[in-house]
Every structure is written in C-alpha cells, then in structure tokens.
C-alpha cells in the first residue's frame, strides 16, 4: 500500500473517530472539543492539497511505507 492510500485511510479514521467522540448524540460522546481535532485533520488535508506536502506522509515514508500516489 502506498503512503497516499495510508494517509487517506488514517485521515478518514481520525475524522470518523473524532466525530463519534465529539457529537453529543453519539454513544461514544466524550467532549465537543473533539470536533476541533476534526477541523485540524480537515485543515491539514486542505493545505496538503494546495502545497503537496503532508506531515503524515513524511512520517510514513520514514517508517518504510512505499511512497506514491
């Protein structure tokens, strides 16, 4: 699996988990502050789309994940 696929999977998992922890109607609700994490992940995805640089991808490459689109 390439680094970009792993980035997308991790970002999607982070978003779904933080929504589950941050929305008051969720059975996993902890605090609405988890929605800030959702926004953080979304902003990082947005900036990586413009700059073509992603910290998570850099970390994955150093961990030995195959680079690629």
PQR file of N, CA, C, O and H, with PARSE charges and radii, in Angstrom:
ATOM      1  N   UNK A   1       0.851  -1.172   0.000 -0.4000 1.5000
ATOM      2  CA  UNK A   1       0.000   0.000   0.000 -0.0000 2.0000
ATOM      3  C   UNK A   1       0.902   1.242   0.000  0.5500 1.7000
ATOM      4  O   UNK A   1       1.896   1.292   0.725 -0.5500 1.4000
ATOM      5  N   UNK A   2       0.555   2.227  -0.804 -0.4000 1.5000
ATOM      6  CA  UNK A   2       1.372   3.432  -0.897 -0.0000 2.0000
ATOM      7  C   UNK A   2       1.049   4.410   0.229  0.5500 1.7000
ATOM      8  O   UNK A   2       0.018   4.304   0.893 -0.5500 1.4000
ATOM      9  H   UNK A   2      -0.253   2.187  -1.393  0.4000 1.0000
ATOM     10  N   UNK A   3       1.953   5.358   0.423 -0.4000 1.5000
ATOM     11  CA  UNK A   3       1.799   6.317   1.519 -0.0000 2.0000
ATOM     12  C   UNK A   3       0.535   7.161   1.375  0.5500 1.7000
ATOM     13  O   UNK A   3      -0.104   7.482   2.376 -0.5500 1.4000
ATOM     14  H   UNK A   3       2.791   5.443  -0.117  0.4000 1.0000
ATOM     15  N   UNK A   4       0.167   7.523   0.154 -0.4000 1.5000
ATOM     16  CA  UNK A   4      -1.037   8.349  -0.020 -0.0000 2.0000
ATOM     17  C   UNK A   4      -2.298   7.585   0.366  0.5500 1.7000
ATOM     18  O   UNK A   4      -3.228   8.162   0.929 -0.5500 1.4000
ATOM     19  H   UNK A   4       0.686   7.262  -0.659  0.4000 1.0000
ATOM     20  N   UNK A   5      -2.330   6.294   0.065 -0.4000 1.5000
ATOM     21  CA  UNK A   5      -3.504   5.494   0.468 -0.0000 2.0000
ATOM     22  C   UNK A   5      -3.587   5.397   1.979  0.5500 1.7000
ATOM     23  O   UNK A   5      -4.672   5.498   2.550 -0.5500 1.4000
ATOM     24  H   UNK A   5      -1.574   5.825  -0.393  0.4000 1.0000
ATOM     25  N   UNK A   6      -2.449   5.201   2.632 -0.4000 1.5000
ATOM     26  CA  UNK A   6      -2.431   5.117   4.091 -0.0000 2.0000
ATOM     27  C   UNK A   6      -2.849   6.451   4.699  0.5500 1.7000
ATOM     28  O   UNK A   6      -3.593   6.471   5.680 -0.5500 1.4000
ATOM     29  H   UNK A   6      -1.567   5.118   2.168  0.4000 1.0000
ATOM     30  N   UNK A   7      -2.384   7.569   4.133 -0.4000 1.5000
ATOM     31  CA  UNK A   7      -2.769   8.893   4.623 -0.0000 2.0000
ATOM     32  C   UNK A   7      -4.280   9.059   4.548  0.5500 1.7000
ATOM     33  O   UNK A   7      -4.900   9.528   5.503 -0.5500 1.4000
ATOM     34  H   UNK A   7      -1.780   7.553   3.336  0.4000 1.0000
ATOM     35  N   UNK A   8      -4.871   8.684   3.437 -0.4000 1.5000
ATOM     36  CA  UNK A   8      -6.327   8.817   3.283 -0.0000 2.0000
ATOM     37  C   UNK A   8      -7.086   7.932   4.270  0.5500 1.7000
ATOM     38  O   UNK A   8      -8.097   8.352   4.834 -0.5500 1.4000
ATOM     39  H   UNK A   8      -4.368   8.303   2.662  0.4000 1.0000
ATOM     40  N   UNK A   9      -6.602   6.718   4.477 -0.4000 1.5000
ATOM     41  CA  UNK A   9      -7.253   5.809   5.425 -0.0000 2.0000
ATOM     42  C   UNK A   9      -7.154   6.354   6.844  0.5500 1.7000
ATOM     43  O   UNK A   9      -8.143   6.357   7.578 -0.5500 1.4000
ATOM     44  H   UNK A   9      -5.781   6.377   4.019  0.4000 1.0000
ATOM     45  N   UNK A  10      -5.963   6.818   7.237 -0.4000 1.5000
ATOM     46  CA  UNK A  10      -5.769   7.350   8.587 -0.0000 2.0000
ATOM     47  C   UNK A  10      -6.597   8.618   8.780  0.5500 1.7000
ATOM     48  O   UNK A  10      -7.238   8.780   9.818 -0.5500 1.4000
ATOM     49  H   UNK A  10      -5.160   6.815   6.640  0.4000 1.0000
ATOM     50  N   UNK A  11      -6.595   9.514   7.801 -0.4000 1.5000
ATOM     51  CA  UNK A  11      -7.378  10.749   7.915 -0.0000 2.0000
ATOM     52  C   UNK A  11      -8.866  10.437   8.049  0.5500 1.7000
ATOM     53  O   UNK A  11      -9.548  11.034   8.883 -0.5500 1.4000
ATOM     54  H   UNK A  11      -6.074   9.383   6.958  0.4000 1.0000
ATOM     55  N   UNK A  12      -9.371   9.520   7.250 -0.4000 1.5000
ATOM     56  CA  UNK A  12     -10.776   9.141   7.343 -0.0000 2.0000
ATOM     57  C   UNK A  12     -11.118   8.532   8.692  0.5500 1.7000
ATOM     58  O   UNK A  12     -12.165   8.830   9.267 -0.5500 1.4000
ATOM     59  H   UNK A  12      -8.817   9.035   6.573  0.4000 1.0000
ATOM     60  N   UNK A  13     -10.235   7.680   9.197 -0.4000 1.5000
ATOM     61  CA  UNK A  13     -10.464   7.068  10.506 -0.0000 2.0000
ATOM     62  C   UNK A  13     -10.442   8.118  11.611  0.5500 1.7000
ATOM     63  O   UNK A  13     -11.284   8.089  12.509 -0.5500 1.4000
ATOM     64  H   UNK A  13      -9.385   7.438   8.730  0.4000 1.0000
ATOM     65  N   UNK A  14      -9.477   9.056  11.553 -0.4000 1.5000
ATOM     66  CA  UNK A  14      -9.403  10.128  12.549 -0.0000 2.0000
ATOM     67  C   UNK A  14     -10.662  10.985  12.536  0.5500 1.7000
ATOM     68  O   UNK A  14     -11.186  11.343  13.591 -0.5500 1.4000
ATOM     69  H   UNK A  14      -8.793   9.080  10.824  0.4000 1.0000
ATOM     70  N   UNK A  15     -11.141  11.309  11.353 -0.4000 1.5000
ATOM     71  CA  UNK A  15     -12.344  12.143  11.249 -0.0000 2.0000
ATOM     72  C   UNK A  15     -13.552  11.419  11.823  0.5500 1.7000
ATOM     73  O   UNK A  15     -14.301  11.995  12.613 -0.5500 1.4000
ATOM     74  H   UNK A  15     -10.715  11.018  10.496  0.4000 1.0000
ATOM     75  N   UNK A  16     -13.749  10.170  11.438 -0.4000 1.5000
ATOM     76  CA  UNK A  16     -14.901   9.427  11.951 -0.0000 2.0000
ATOM     77  C   UNK A  16     -14.827   9.230  13.465  0.5500 1.7000
ATOM     78  O   UNK A  16     -15.836   9.367  14.157 -0.5500 1.4000
ATOM     79  H   UNK A  16     -13.141   9.703  10.797  0.4000 1.0000
ATOM     80  N   UNK A  17     -13.652   8.914  13.977 -0.4000 1.5000
ATOM     81  CA  UNK A  17     -13.487   8.734  15.414 -0.0000 2.0000
ATOM     82  C   UNK A  17     -13.721  10.029  16.179  0.5500 1.7000
ATOM     83  O   UNK A  17     -14.408  10.031  17.200 -0.5500 1.4000
ATOM     84  H   UNK A  17     -12.832   8.803  13.414  0.4000 1.0000
ATOM     85  N   UNK A  18     -13.151  11.136  15.689 -0.4000 1.5000
ATOM     86  CA  UNK A  18     -13.327  12.404  16.397 -0.0000 2.0000
ATOM     87  C   UNK A  18     -14.774  12.890  16.330  0.5500 1.7000
ATOM     88  O   UNK A  18     -15.248  13.534  17.266 -0.5500 1.4000
ATOM     89  H   UNK A  18     -12.593  11.134  14.859  0.4000 1.0000
ATOM     90  N   UNK A  19     -15.478  12.595  15.247 -0.4000 1.5000
ATOM     91  CA  UNK A  19     -16.905  12.930  15.192 -0.0000 2.0000
ATOM     92  C   UNK A  19     -17.697  12.097  16.198  0.5500 1.7000
ATOM     93  O   UNK A  19     -18.589  12.606  16.878 -0.5500 1.4000
ATOM     94  H   UNK A  19     -15.093  12.072  14.487  0.4000 1.0000
ATOM     95  N   UNK A  20     -17.358  10.814  16.282 -0.4000 1.5000
ATOM     96  CA  UNK A  20     -18.054   9.950  17.243 -0.0000 2.0000
ATOM     97  C   UNK A  20     -17.812  10.408  18.674  0.5500 1.7000
ATOM     98  O   UNK A  20     -18.700  10.300  19.520 -0.5500 1.4000
ATOM     99  H   UNK A  20     -16.634  10.401  15.729  0.4000 1.0000
ATOM    100  N   UNK A  21     -16.616  10.920  18.951 -0.4000 1.5000
ATOM    101  CA  UNK A  21     -16.284  11.381  20.303 -0.0000 2.0000
ATOM    102  C   UNK A  21     -16.769  12.801  20.580  0.5500 1.7000
ATOM    103  O   UNK A  21     -16.853  13.203  21.740 -0.5500 1.4000
ATOM    104  H   UNK A  21     -15.895  11.008  18.264  0.4000 1.0000
ATOM    105  N   UNK A  22     -17.092  13.570  19.532 -0.4000 1.5000
ATOM    106  CA  UNK A  22     -17.424  14.979  19.719 -0.0000 2.0000
ATOM    107  C   UNK A  22     -18.866  15.383  19.531  0.5500 1.7000
ATOM    108  O   UNK A  22     -19.246  16.490  19.913 -0.5500 1.4000
ATOM    109  H   UNK A  22     -17.023  13.243  18.590  0.4000 1.0000
ATOM    110  N   UNK A  23     -19.682  14.518  18.954 -0.4000 1.5000
ATOM    111  CA  UNK A  23     -21.084  14.871  18.723 -0.0000 2.0000
ATOM    112  C   UNK A  23     -21.919  14.377  19.910  0.5500 1.7000
ATOM    113  O   UNK A  23     -21.903  13.188  20.231 -0.5500 1.4000
ATOM    114  H   UNK A  23     -19.374  13.618  18.643  0.4000 1.0000
ATOM    115  N   UNK A  24     -22.650  15.296  20.563 -0.4000 1.5000
ATOM    116  CA  UNK A  24     -23.391  14.931  21.784 -0.0000 2.0000
ATOM    117  C   UNK A  24     -24.367  13.763  21.632  0.5500 1.7000
ATOM    118  O   UNK A  24     -24.608  13.062  22.615 -0.5500 1.4000
ATOM    119  H   UNK A  24     -22.663  16.261  20.303  0.4000 1.0000
ATOM    120  N   UNK A  25     -24.925  13.526  20.480 -0.4000 1.5000
ATOM    121  CA  UNK A  25     -25.869  12.428  20.307 -0.0000 2.0000
ATOM    122  C   UNK A  25     -25.217  11.062  20.166  0.5500 1.7000
ATOM    123  O   UNK A  25     -25.905  10.042  20.173 -0.5500 1.4000
ATOM    124  H   UNK A  25     -24.729  14.095  19.682  0.4000 1.0000
ATOM    125  N   UNK A  26     -23.900  11.035  20.038 -0.4000 1.5000
ATOM    126  CA  UNK A  26     -23.186   9.782  19.832 -0.0000 2.0000
ATOM    127  C   UNK A  26     -23.079   8.981  21.134  0.5500 1.7000
ATOM    128  O   UNK A  26     -22.914   9.562  22.206 -0.5500 1.4000
ATOM    129  H   UNK A  26     -23.341  11.864  20.032  0.4000 1.0000
ATOM    130  N   UNK A  27     -23.173   7.662  21.044 -0.4000 1.5000
ATOM    131  CA  UNK A  27     -22.992   6.845  22.260 -0.0000 2.0000
ATOM    132  C   UNK A  27     -21.552   6.879  22.776  0.5500 1.7000
ATOM    133  O   UNK A  27     -21.300   6.493  23.918 -0.5500 1.4000
ATOM    134  H   UNK A  27     -23.308   7.190  20.173  0.4000 1.0000
ATOM    135  N   UNK A  28     -20.611   7.333  21.955 -0.4000 1.5000
ATOM    136  CA  UNK A  28     -19.210   7.428  22.361 -0.0000 2.0000
ATOM    137  C   UNK A  28     -18.820   8.841  22.789  0.5500 1.7000
ATOM    138  O   UNK A  28     -17.641   9.117  23.010 -0.5500 1.4000
ATOM    139  H   UNK A  28     -20.816   7.646  21.027  0.4000 1.0000
ATOM    140  N   UNK A  29     -19.796   9.733  22.906 -0.4000 1.5000
ATOM    141  CA  UNK A  29     -19.523  11.150  23.198 -0.0000 2.0000
ATOM    142  C   UNK A  29     -18.646  11.312  24.441  0.5500 1.7000
ATOM    143  O   UNK A  29     -18.888  10.701  25.482 -0.5500 1.4000
ATOM    144  H   UNK A  29     -20.753   9.509  22.726  0.4000 1.0000
ATOM    145  N   UNK A  30     -17.615  12.157  24.297 -0.4000 1.5000
ATOM    146  CA  UNK A  30     -16.729  12.497  25.405 -0.0000 2.0000
ATOM    147  C   UNK A  30     -16.773  13.991  25.659  0.5500 1.7000
ATOM    148  O   UNK A  30     -17.058  14.432  26.773 -0.5500 1.4000
ATOM    149  H   UNK A  30     -17.418  12.653  23.452  0.4000 1.0000
ATOM    150  N   UNK A  31     -16.485  14.783  24.602 -0.4000 1.5000
ATOM    151  CA  UNK A  31     -16.433  16.231  24.731 -0.0000 2.0000
ATOM    152  C   UNK A  31     -16.593  16.854  23.346  0.5500 1.7000
ATOM    153  O   UNK A  31     -16.134  16.288  22.354 -0.5500 1.4000
ATOM    154  H   UNK A  31     -16.254  14.424  23.698  0.4000 1.0000
ATOM    155  N   UNK A  32     -17.244  18.024  23.276 -0.4000 1.5000
ATOM    156  CA  UNK A  32     -17.350  18.684  21.969 -0.0000 2.0000
ATOM    157  C   UNK A  32     -15.998  19.182  21.458  0.5500 1.7000
ATOM    158  O   UNK A  32     -15.876  19.530  20.283 -0.5500 1.4000
ATOM    159  H   UNK A  32     -17.617  18.484  24.082  0.4000 1.0000
ATOM    160  N   UNK A  33     -14.998  19.220  22.310 -0.4000 1.5000
ATOM    161  CA  UNK A  33     -13.662  19.645  21.873 -0.0000 2.0000
ATOM    162  C   UNK A  33     -13.035  18.682  20.878  0.5500 1.7000
ATOM    163  O   UNK A  33     -12.082  19.048  20.189 -0.5500 1.4000
ATOM    164  H   UNK A  33     -15.097  18.938  23.264  0.4000 1.0000
ATOM    165  N   UNK A  34     -13.546  17.463  20.785 -0.4000 1.5000
ATOM    166  CA  UNK A  34     -13.048  16.530  19.782 -0.0000 2.0000
ATOM    167  C   UNK A  34     -13.329  17.033  18.372  0.5500 1.7000
ATOM    168  O   UNK A  34     -12.653  16.626  17.427 -0.5500 1.4000
ATOM    169  H   UNK A  34     -14.320  17.166  21.344  0.4000 1.0000
ATOM    170  N   UNK A  35     -14.314  17.910  18.218 -0.4000 1.5000
ATOM    171  CA  UNK A  35     -14.600  18.473  16.898 -0.0000 2.0000
ATOM    172  C   UNK A  35     -13.471  19.373  16.418  0.5500 1.7000
ATOM    173  O   UNK A  35     -13.301  19.568  15.214 -0.5500 1.4000
ATOM    174  H   UNK A  35     -14.863  18.240  18.986  0.4000 1.0000
ATOM    175  N   UNK A  36     -12.695  19.924  17.353 -0.4000 1.5000
ATOM    176  CA  UNK A  36     -11.515  20.708  16.970 -0.0000 2.0000
ATOM    177  C   UNK A  36     -10.495  19.812  16.262  0.5500 1.7000
ATOM    178  O   UNK A  36      -9.816  20.252  15.335 -0.5500 1.4000
ATOM    179  H   UNK A  36     -12.832  19.765  18.331  0.4000 1.0000
ATOM    180  N   UNK A  37     -10.391  18.562  16.700 -0.4000 1.5000
ATOM    181  CA  UNK A  37      -9.491  17.613  16.039 -0.0000 2.0000
ATOM    182  C   UNK A  37      -9.976  17.309  14.630  0.5500 1.7000
ATOM    183  O   UNK A  37      -9.171  17.164  13.710 -0.5500 1.4000
ATOM    184  H   UNK A  37     -10.943  18.205  17.454  0.4000 1.0000
ATOM    185  N   UNK A  38     -11.282  17.212  14.460 -0.4000 1.5000
ATOM    186  CA  UNK A  38     -11.856  17.016  13.132 -0.0000 2.0000
ATOM    187  C   UNK A  38     -11.464  18.167  12.215  0.5500 1.7000
ATOM    188  O   UNK A  38     -11.064  17.955  11.070 -0.5500 1.4000
ATOM    189  H   UNK A  38     -11.936  17.329  15.208  0.4000 1.0000
ATOM    190  N   UNK A  39     -11.584  19.395  12.731 -0.4000 1.5000
ATOM    191  CA  UNK A  39     -11.207  20.577  11.952 -0.0000 2.0000
ATOM    192  C   UNK A  39      -9.716  20.574  11.636  0.5500 1.7000
ATOM    193  O   UNK A  39      -9.321  20.953  10.534 -0.5500 1.4000
ATOM    194  H   UNK A  39     -11.909  19.568  13.661  0.4000 1.0000
ATOM    195  N   UNK A  40      -8.885  20.154  12.582 -0.4000 1.5000
ATOM    196  CA  UNK A  40      -7.436  20.090  12.382 -0.0000 2.0000
ATOM    197  C   UNK A  40      -7.087  19.131  11.239  0.5500 1.7000
ATOM    198  O   UNK A  40      -6.274  19.461  10.376 -0.5500 1.4000
ATOM    199  H   UNK A  40      -9.206  19.845  13.478  0.4000 1.0000
ATOM    200  N   UNK A  41      -7.696  17.958  11.236 -0.4000 1.5000
ATOM    201  CA  UNK A  41      -7.438  16.988  10.174 -0.0000 2.0000
ATOM    202  C   UNK A  41      -7.903  17.539   8.823  0.5500 1.7000
ATOM    203  O   UNK A  41      -7.207  17.400   7.817 -0.5500 1.4000
ATOM    204  H   UNK A  41      -8.357  17.690  11.937  0.4000 1.0000
ATOM    205  N   UNK A  42      -9.084  18.164   8.809 -0.4000 1.5000
ATOM    206  CA  UNK A  42      -9.596  18.750   7.570 -0.0000 2.0000
ATOM    207  C   UNK A  42      -8.698  19.857   7.037  0.5500 1.7000
ATOM    208  O   UNK A  42      -8.456  19.936   5.833 -0.5500 1.4000
ATOM    209  H   UNK A  42      -9.650  18.277   9.626  0.4000 1.0000
ATOM    210  N   UNK A  43      -8.204  20.712   7.929 -0.4000 1.5000
ATOM    211  CA  UNK A  43      -7.300  21.779   7.502 -0.0000 2.0000
ATOM    212  C   UNK A  43      -5.994  21.224   6.957  0.5500 1.7000
ATOM    213  O   UNK A  43      -5.456  21.747   5.981 -0.5500 1.4000
ATOM    214  H   UNK A  43      -8.401  20.648   8.907  0.4000 1.0000
ATOM    215  N   UNK A  44      -5.484  20.171   7.578 -0.4000 1.5000
ATOM    216  CA  UNK A  44      -4.261  19.555   7.065 -0.0000 2.0000
ATOM    217  C   UNK A  44      -4.476  18.941   5.690  0.5500 1.7000
ATOM    218  O   UNK A  44      -3.599  19.029   4.830 -0.5500 1.4000
ATOM    219  H   UNK A  44      -5.921  19.747   8.370  0.4000 1.0000
ATOM    220  N   UNK A  45      -5.635  18.318   5.470 -0.4000 1.5000
ATOM    221  CA  UNK A  45      -5.934  17.778   4.141 -0.0000 2.0000
ATOM    222  C   UNK A  45      -6.033  18.895   3.109  0.5500 1.7000
ATOM    223  O   UNK A  45      -5.557  18.759   1.982 -0.5500 1.4000
ATOM    224  H   UNK A  45      -6.348  18.246   6.168  0.4000 1.0000
ATOM    225  N   UNK A  46      -6.656  20.002   3.509 -0.4000 1.5000
ATOM    226  CA  UNK A  46      -6.793  21.141   2.611 -0.0000 2.0000
ATOM    227  C   UNK A  46      -5.431  21.725   2.241  0.5500 1.7000
ATOM    228  O   UNK A  46      -5.148  21.950   1.064 -0.5500 1.4000
ATOM    229  H   UNK A  46      -7.043  20.113   4.425  0.4000 1.0000
ATOM    230  N   UNK A  47      -4.588  21.970   3.247 -0.4000 1.5000
ATOM    231  CA  UNK A  47      -3.279  22.560   2.948 -0.0000 2.0000
ATOM    232  C   UNK A  47      -2.418  21.606   2.138  0.5500 1.7000
ATOM    233  O   UNK A  47      -1.646  22.056   1.291 -0.5500 1.4000
ATOM    234  H   UNK A  47      -4.818  21.788   4.203  0.4000 1.0000
ATOM    235  N   UNK A  48      -2.524  20.293   2.370 -0.4000 1.5000
ATOM    236  CA  UNK A  48      -1.714  19.360   1.595 -0.0000 2.0000
ATOM    237  C   UNK A  48      -2.165  19.321   0.136  0.5500 1.7000
ATOM    238  O   UNK A  48      -1.365  19.038  -0.755 -0.5500 1.4000
ATOM    239  H   UNK A  48      -3.151  19.927   3.058  0.4000 1.0000
ATOM    240  N   UNK A  49      -3.437  19.602  -0.106 -0.4000 1.5000
ATOM    241  CA  UNK A  49      -3.920  19.679  -1.480 -0.0000 2.0000
ATOM    242  C   UNK A  49      -3.327  20.844  -2.247  0.5500 1.7000
ATOM    243  O   UNK A  49      -3.089  20.753  -3.451 -0.5500 1.4000
ATOM    244  H   UNK A  49      -4.087  19.832   0.619  0.4000 1.0000
ATOM    245  N   UNK A  50      -3.087  21.951  -1.533 -0.4000 1.5000
ATOM    246  CA  UNK A  50      -2.501  23.134  -2.173 -0.0000 2.0000
ATOM    247  C   UNK A  50      -0.982  23.079  -2.239  0.5500 1.7000
ATOM    248  O   UNK A  50      -0.387  23.480  -3.240 -0.5500 1.4000
ATOM    249  H   UNK A  50      -3.280  22.025  -0.555  0.4000 1.0000
ATOM    250  N   UNK A  51      -0.349  22.586  -1.176 -0.4000 1.5000
ATOM    251  CA  UNK A  51       1.112  22.638  -1.094 -0.0000 2.0000
ATOM    252  C   UNK A  51       1.802  21.352  -1.535  0.5500 1.7000
ATOM    253  O   UNK A  51       3.012  21.340  -1.758 -0.5500 1.4000
ATOM    254  H   UNK A  51      -0.832  22.261  -0.362  0.4000 1.0000
ATOM    255  N   UNK A  52       1.032  20.265  -1.662 -0.4000 1.5000
ATOM    256  CA  UNK A  52       1.575  18.945  -1.995 -0.0000 2.0000
ATOM    257  C   UNK A  52       2.573  18.451  -0.953  0.5500 1.7000
ATOM    258  O   UNK A  52       3.476  17.679  -1.278 -0.5500 1.4000
ATOM    259  H   UNK A  52       0.049  20.275  -1.481  0.4000 1.0000
ATOM    260  N   UNK A  53       2.420  18.889   0.301 -0.4000 1.5000
ATOM    261  CA  UNK A  53       3.252  18.435   1.404 -0.0000 2.0000
ATOM    262  C   UNK A  53       2.350  17.995   2.549  0.5500 1.7000
ATOM    263  O   UNK A  53       1.407  18.700   2.908 -0.5500 1.4000
ATOM    264  H   UNK A  53       1.687  19.515   0.566  0.4000 1.0000
ATOM    265  N   UNK A  54       2.640  16.837   3.116 -0.4000 1.5000
ATOM    266  CA  UNK A  54       1.821  16.291   4.195 -0.0000 2.0000
ATOM    267  C   UNK A  54       2.744  15.679   5.248  0.5500 1.7000
ATOM    268  O   UNK A  54       3.558  14.811   4.934 -0.5500 1.4000
ATOM    269  H   UNK A  54       3.406  16.265   2.824  0.4000 1.0000
ATOM    270  N   UNK A  55       2.619  16.128   6.483 -0.4000 1.5000
ATOM    271  CA  UNK A  55       3.462  15.620   7.561 -0.0000 2.0000
ATOM    272  C   UNK A  55       3.255  14.124   7.764  0.5500 1.7000
ATOM    273  O   UNK A  55       4.222  13.388   7.964 -0.5500 1.4000
ATOM    274  H   UNK A  55       1.958  16.834   6.738  0.4000 1.0000
ATOM    275  N   UNK A  56       2.021  13.670   7.717 -0.4000 1.5000
ATOM    276  CA  UNK A  56       1.742  12.243   7.900 -0.0000 2.0000
ATOM    277  C   UNK A  56       2.452  11.414   6.833  0.5500 1.7000
ATOM    278  O   UNK A  56       2.967  10.336   7.128 -0.5500 1.4000
ATOM    279  H   UNK A  56       1.236  14.268   7.556  0.4000 1.0000
ATOM    280  N   UNK A  57       2.483  11.901   5.615 -0.4000 1.5000
ATOM    281  CA  UNK A  57       3.171  11.158   4.554 -0.0000 2.0000
ATOM    282  C   UNK A  57       4.672  11.093   4.828  0.5500 1.7000
ATOM    283  O   UNK A  57       5.302  10.061   4.598 -0.5500 1.4000
ATOM    284  H   UNK A  57       2.064  12.777   5.375  0.4000 1.0000
ATOM    285  N   UNK A  58       5.239  12.179   5.312 -0.4000 1.5000
ATOM    286  CA  UNK A  58       6.666  12.180   5.647 -0.0000 2.0000
ATOM    287  C   UNK A  58       6.969  11.163   6.746  0.5500 1.7000
ATOM    288  O   UNK A  58       7.966  10.445   6.675 -0.5500 1.4000
ATOM    289  H   UNK A  58       4.727  13.018   5.499  0.4000 1.0000
ATOM    290  N   UNK A  59       6.119  11.107   7.746 -0.4000 1.5000
ATOM    291  CA  UNK A  59       6.296  10.147   8.841 -0.0000 2.0000
ATOM    292  C   UNK A  59       6.189   8.720   8.312  0.5500 1.7000
ATOM    293  O   UNK A  59       6.993   7.859   8.672 -0.5500 1.4000
ATOM    294  H   UNK A  59       5.309  11.691   7.804  0.4000 1.0000
ATOM    295  N   UNK A  60       5.200   8.471   7.461 -0.4000 1.5000
ATOM    296  CA  UNK A  60       5.024   7.130   6.904 -0.0000 2.0000
ATOM    297  C   UNK A  60       6.200   6.715   6.038  0.5500 1.7000
ATOM    298  O   UNK A  60       6.614   5.556   6.077 -0.5500 1.4000
ATOM    299  H   UNK A  60       4.547   9.170   7.170  0.4000 1.0000
ATOM    300  N   UNK A  61       6.743   7.632   5.262 -0.4000 1.5000
ATOM    301  CA  UNK A  61       7.905   7.303   4.420 -0.0000 2.0000
ATOM    302  C   UNK A  61       9.110   6.931   5.273  0.5500 1.7000
ATOM    303  O   UNK A  61       9.841   5.996   4.950 -0.5500 1.4000
ATOM    304  H   UNK A  61       6.407   8.573   5.231  0.4000 1.0000
ATOM    305  N   UNK A  62       9.316   7.671   6.371 -0.4000 1.5000
ATOM    306  CA  UNK A  62      10.418   7.347   7.274 -0.0000 2.0000
ATOM    307  C   UNK A  62      10.195   6.010   7.966  0.5500 1.7000
ATOM    308  O   UNK A  62      11.150   5.348   8.369 -0.5500 1.4000
ATOM    309  H   UNK A  62       8.722   8.431   6.634  0.4000 1.0000
ATOM    310  N   UNK A  63       8.933   5.614   8.103 -0.4000 1.5000
ATOM    311  CA  UNK A  63       8.594   4.331   8.717 -0.0000 2.0000
ATOM    312  C   UNK A  63       8.708   3.185   7.716  0.5500 1.7000
ATOM    313  O   UNK A  63       8.544   2.022   8.085 -0.5500 1.4000
ATOM    314  H   UNK A  63       8.156   6.152   7.776  0.4000 1.0000
ATOM    315  N   UNK A  64       8.989   3.505   6.449 -0.4000 1.5000
ATOM    316  CA  UNK A  64       9.212   2.466   5.453 -0.0000 2.0000
ATOM    317  C   UNK A  64       8.057   2.180   4.530  0.5500 1.7000
ATOM    318  O   UNK A  64       8.120   1.231   3.749 -0.5500 1.4000
ATOM    319  H   UNK A  64       9.122   4.450   6.149  0.4000 1.0000
ATOM    320  N   UNK A  65       6.984   2.984   4.594 -0.4000 1.5000
ATOM    321  CA  UNK A  65       5.863   2.782   3.683 -0.0000 2.0000
ATOM    322  C   UNK A  65       6.257   3.262   2.293  0.5500 1.7000
ATOM    323  O   UNK A  65       6.912   4.296   2.160 -0.5500 1.4000
ATOM    324  H   UNK A  65       6.933   3.755   5.229  0.4000 1.0000
ATOM    325  N   UNK A  66       5.870   2.533   1.270 -0.4000 1.5000
ATOM    326  CA  UNK A  66       6.219   2.862  -0.106 -0.0000 2.0000
ATOM    327  C   UNK A  66       5.605   4.204  -0.513  0.5500 1.7000
ATOM    328  O   UNK A  66       4.393   4.388  -0.401 -0.5500 1.4000
ATOM    329  H   UNK A  66       5.338   1.694   1.378  0.4000 1.0000
ATOM    330  N   UNK A  67       6.443   5.151  -0.990 -0.4000 1.5000
ATOM    331  CA  UNK A  67       5.872   6.422  -1.457 -0.0000 2.0000
ATOM    332  C   UNK A  67       5.110   6.225  -2.753  0.5500 1.7000
ATOM    333  O   UNK A  67       5.353   5.270  -3.491 -0.5500 1.4000
ATOM    334  H   UNK A  67       7.427   5.001  -1.082  0.4000 1.0000
ATOM    335  N   UNK A  68       4.195   7.129  -3.021 -0.4000 1.5000
ATOM    336  CA  UNK A  68       3.459   7.056  -4.273 -0.0000 2.0000
ATOM    337  C   UNK A  68       2.090   7.673  -4.166  0.5500 1.7000
ATOM    338  O   UNK A  68       1.595   7.956  -3.075 -0.5500 1.4000
ATOM    339  H   UNK A  68       3.998   7.905  -2.422  0.4000 1.0000
ATOM    340  N   UNK A  69       1.484   7.877  -5.326 -0.4000 1.5000
ATOM    341  CA  UNK A  69       0.152   8.483  -5.388 -0.0000 2.0000
ATOM    342  C   UNK A  69      -0.904   7.428  -5.489  0.5500 1.7000
ATOM    343  O   UNK A  69      -2.091   7.748  -5.551 -0.5500 1.4000
ATOM    344  H   UNK A  69       1.886   7.647  -6.212  0.4000 1.0000
TER
END
